[in-house]
Amino acid sequence: MTLPQQLAEHLRRRRRRTLSAPDAIPCAVLIPIVPARDDYEIVYTLRSEHLPSHKGQVAFPGGKMCSDDDDLVSCALRES
């Protein structure tokens, strides 16, 4: 079984949990897993030093939901 198949199976079996807090801001990230040679690599972003927050941090692509997003999946895809 390939890595993407293993991950898909694991995600299908897991119990979903929703974390919430009164002041929470809905956000989503994407963890891009791409084939590379005989293996896979994960893609990260390096945030600019000129951003108002999280300057210079290494992160997964993603961000806050906006009114155009139908759900967290569409938010993660748009932000990515």
Secondary structure, DSSP 4 states (H G I P E B T S, - for coil): --HHHHHHHHHHHSPP-----TT---EEE---EEEETTEEEE--EE--TTSSSSTT-EE-SEEE--TT-SSHHHHHHHH-
